[in-house]
Amino acid sequence: MKHIIHSSEDLGFALRAVRKSAKVRLDDLSQTAGVSKQTTTNLEKGKPTVQFGKVLQLLKEVGLTLSVDLPEAALPALRRVQRDALERSMGSPGSDHA
């Protein structure tokens, strides 16, 4: 089921609901996701300063996905940005398009 997230608090509520429905303890989730218990607590309380990478680790661990509703007109630019990033990571010269 899709649930629209409008704030860090909404995301925290969703994480907590999934964790509790799975009967997983907060410290167990933290350990398996490789983050501190404080990080998990902060996210579940909606603290907006939790590192994004750690947010993604926690979401992945409980089976939640994060997506954006990208306008169709932005798809060509997204593909260019992704291609340019791949080329840079492989050491190919490329320009950064605005």
Backbone as CSV, one residue per row, in Angstrom:
resi,resn,N_x,N_y,N_z,CA_x,CA_y,CA_z,C_x,C_y,C_z
1,MET,0.838,-1.179,0.000,0.000,0.000,0.000,0.884,1.244,0.000
2,LYS,0.579,2.172,-0.889,1.324,3.425,-0.926,0.841,4.336,0.193
3,HIS,1.798,5.026,0.793,1.488,5.997,1.841,2.343,7.224,1.569
4,ILE,1.722,8.346,1.342,2.460,9.561,1.008,3.117,10.131,2.263
5,ILE,4.391,10.458,2.121,5.176,11.020,3.216,5.353,12.512,2.966
6,HIS,4.948,13.306,3.939,5.066,14.753,3.817,6.144,15.334,4.727
7,SER,6.641,14.532,5.639,7.605,15.055,6.612,8.455,13.917,7.166
8,SER,9.522,14.300,7.841,10.359,13.285,8.488,9.553,12.566,9.574
9,GLU,8.622,13.265,10.171,7.776,12.637,11.188,6.895,11.550,10.566
10,ASP,6.323,11.824,9.402,5.514,10.811,8.701,6.336,9.559,8.413
11,LEU,7.576,9.756,7.968,8.446,8.623,7.655,8.765,7.834,8.922
12,GLY,9.016,8.544,10.001,9.285,7.883,11.277,8.101,7.061,11.757
13,PHE,6.894,7.621,11.612,5.691,6.879,12.010,5.551,5.606,11.181
14,ALA,5.825,5.703,9.880,5.709,4.532,9.006,6.714,3.460,9.404
15,LEU,7.949,3.870,9.655,8.970,2.906,10.078,8.557,2.225,11.379
16,ARG,8.118,3.017,12.327,7.739,2.456,13.626,6.559,1.495,13.490
17,ALA,5.571,1.860,12.674,4.397,1.001,12.483,4.801,-0.349,11.887
18,VAL,5.683,-0.329,10.894,6.127,-1.577,10.270,6.928,-2.399,11.265
19,ARG,7.821,-1.745,11.989,8.638,-2.466,12.977,7.764,-3.115,14.033
20,LYS,6.811,-2.355,14.564,5.950,-2.895,15.622,5.029,-3.999,15.092
21,SER,4.526,-3.832,13.876,3.636,-4.867,13.324,4.396,-6.166,13.090
22,ALA,5.714,-6.052,12.861,6.554,-7.237,12.688,7.075,-7.756,14.028
23,LYS,6.715,-7.070,15.107,7.137,-7.442,16.461,8.660,-7.492,16.588
24,VAL,9.304,-6.484,15.996,10.761,-6.372,16.062,11.102,-5.294,17.086
25,ARG,12.027,-5.612,17.970,12.460,-4.631,18.965,13.351,-3.588,18.303
26,LEU,13.293,-2.384,18.809,14.065,-1.279,18.267,15.554,-1.584,18.256
27,ASP,16.064,-2.137,19.329,17.502,-2.434,19.373,17.879,-3.552,18.402
28,ASP,16.976,-4.509,18.179,17.256,-5.570,17.205,17.297,-5.010,15.782
29,LEU,16.347,-4.134,15.453,16.347,-3.501,14.135,17.624,-2.698,13.934
30,SER,17.986,-1.937,14.939,19.196,-1.116,14.845,20.413,-1.981,14.555
31,GLN,20.523,-3.070,15.285,21.688,-3.956,15.120,21.716,-4.578,13.725
32,THR,20.600,-5.103,13.262,20.596,-5.757,11.957,20.782,-4.755,10.820
33,ALA,20.339,-3.510,11.025,20.508,-2.481,9.990,21.890,-1.840,10.044
34,GLY,22.613,-2.091,11.129,23.948,-1.532,11.258,23.973,-0.061,11.629
35,VAL,22.961,0.366,12.375,22.915,1.754,12.850,22.756,1.747,14.360
36,SER,22.991,2.885,14.978,22.854,2.955,16.427,21.378,2.975,16.830
37,LYS,21.130,2.552,18.052,19.769,2.588,18.601,19.266,4.030,18.615
38,GLN,20.168,4.979,18.897,19.777,6.391,18.927,19.333,6.860,17.539
39,THR,20.005,6.399,16.500,19.616,6.769,15.138,18.214,6.274,14.831
40,THR,17.931,5.022,15.181,16.601,4.467,14.938,15.551,5.238,15.734
41,THR,15.861,5.520,16.985,14.940,6.297,17.829,14.692,7.667,17.205
42,ASN,15.758,8.325,16.779,15.618,9.659,16.185,14.742,9.630,14.943
43,LEU,14.936,8.627,14.090,14.113,8.531,12.884,12.653,8.272,13.248
44,GLU,12.414,7.335,14.149,11.038,7.029,14.527,10.336,8.228,15.165
45,LYS,11.104,9.119,15.771,10.519,10.335,16.367,10.423,11.477,15.357
46,GLY,10.872,11.229,14.134,10.737,12.229,13.083,11.798,13.299,13.075
47,LYS,12.908,13.046,13.722,13.988,14.036,13.742,14.536,14.206,12.325
48,PRO,14.527,15.420,11.792,14.912,15.623,10.392,16.413,15.585,10.118
49,THR,17.229,15.443,11.146,18.681,15.487,10.947,19.336,14.112,10.844
50,VAL,18.543,13.047,10.803,19.110,11.704,10.655,19.749,11.601,9.271
51,GLN,20.954,11.047,9.217,21.658,10.915,7.939,20.839,10.091,6.959
52,PHE,20.754,10.598,5.735,19.912,9.965,4.725,20.323,8.524,4.442
53,GLY,21.602,8.249,4.401,22.064,6.886,4.162,21.579,5.927,5.240
54,LYS,21.552,6.395,6.470,21.085,5.560,7.576,19.576,5.350,7.491
55,VAL,18.865,6.384,7.042,17.422,6.249,6.821,17.175,5.139,5.806
56,LEU,17.916,5.167,4.709,17.740,4.144,3.674,18.073,2.752,4.195
57,GLN,19.108,2.629,5.030,19.461,1.330,5.619,18.289,0.791,6.443
58,LEU,17.709,1.647,7.268,16.607,1.209,8.126,15.375,0.837,7.300
59,LEU,15.055,1.655,6.299,13.899,1.342,5.460,14.081,0.009,4.752
60,LYS,15.279,-0.207,4.213,15.565,-1.465,3.515,15.412,-2.655,4.463
61,GLU,15.898,-2.496,5.679,15.858,-3.600,6.645,14.433,-4.046,6.971
62,VAL,13.477,-3.090,6.990,12.088,-3.464,7.302,11.251,-3.689,6.045
63,GLY,11.891,-3.576,4.866,11.176,-3.855,3.626,10.407,-2.678,3.050
64,LEU,10.710,-1.465,3.517,10.061,-0.281,2.954,10.912,0.271,1.818
65,THR,10.256,0.836,0.822,10.963,1.471,-0.280,10.620,2.955,-0.303
66,LEU,11.529,3.722,-0.838,11.331,5.159,-0.959,11.319,5.487,-2.439
67,SER,10.334,6.255,-2.883,10.266,6.612,-4.293,9.834,8.073,-4.417
68,VAL,10.068,8.607,-5.600,9.619,9.964,-5.899,8.741,9.901,-7.135
69,ASP,7.802,10.808,-7.227,6.917,10.899,-8.377,7.538,11.917,-9.329
70,LEU,8.355,11.398,-10.235,9.139,12.235,-11.132,8.298,12.650,-12.336
71,PRO,8.267,13.946,-12.656,7.526,14.370,-13.855,8.125,13.737,-15.106
72,GLU,7.294,13.369,-16.030,7.732,12.740,-17.288,8.787,13.594,-17.998
73,ALA,8.625,14.903,-17.944,9.556,15.811,-18.624,10.961,15.755,-18.031
74,ALA,11.095,15.284,-16.816,12.408,15.228,-16.162,13.166,13.935,-16.463
75,LEU,12.521,12.953,-17.068,13.176,11.667,-17.316,14.424,11.772,-18.192
76,PRO,14.405,12.527,-19.297,15.638,12.633,-20.093,16.797,13.236,-19.287
77,ALA,16.519,14.242,-18.490,17.564,14.849,-17.661,18.074,13.862,-16.625
78,LEU,17.187,13.064,-16.038,17.601,12.054,-15.071,18.534,11.044,-15.725
79,ARG,18.184,10.600,-16.893,19.028,9.622,-17.598,20.405,10.210,-17.911
80,ARG,20.447,11.495,-18.305,21.737,12.149,-18.570,22.574,12.222,-17.304
81,VAL,21.956,12.623,-16.216,22.670,12.747,-14.943,23.208,11.382,-14.512
82,GLN,22.391,10.344,-14.640,22.827,8.997,-14.275,23.972,8.527,-15.178
83,ARG,23.856,8.773,-16.473,24.903,8.374,-17.419,26.208,9.106,-17.115
84,ASP,26.106,10.409,-16.869,27.302,11.199,-16.554,27.965,10.703,-15.272
85,ALA,27.179,10.381,-14.273,27.733,9.881,-13.009,28.423,8.538,-13.226
86,LEU,27.827,7.669,-14.038,28.430,6.377,-14.335,29.756,6.561,-15.078
87,GLU,29.757,7.459,-16.045,30.986,7.707,-16.800,32.085,8.252,-15.889
88,ARG,31.738,9.160,-14.990,32.735,9.697,-14.058,33.260,8.608,-13.140
89,SER,32.398,7.723,-12.692,32.838,6.663,-11.778,33.743,5.655,-12.486
90,MET,33.604,5.565,-13.788,34.440,4.643,-14.567,35.677,5.349,-15.095
91,GLY,35.846,6.622,-14.750,37.033,7.355,-15.162,36.950,7.970,-16.535
92,SER,35.773,7.942,-17.144,35.634,8.552,-18.472,35.434,10.050,-18.331
93,PRO,36.027,10.818,-19.221,35.802,12.262,-19.153,34.365,12.566,-19.540
94,GLY,33.777,13.478,-18.861,32.398,13.869,-19.143,32.163,15.258,-18.616
95,SER,31.162,15.884,-19.120,30.863,17.231,-18.642,29.638,17.163,-17.738
96,ASP,29.550,18.115,-16.876,28.416,18.198,-15.956,27.390,19.121,-16.568
97,HIS,26.300,18.560,-17.040,25.251,19.355,-17.668,24.350,19.960,-16.614
98,ALA,23.936,21.195,-16.835,23.051,21.883,-15.885,21.631,21.430,-16.056
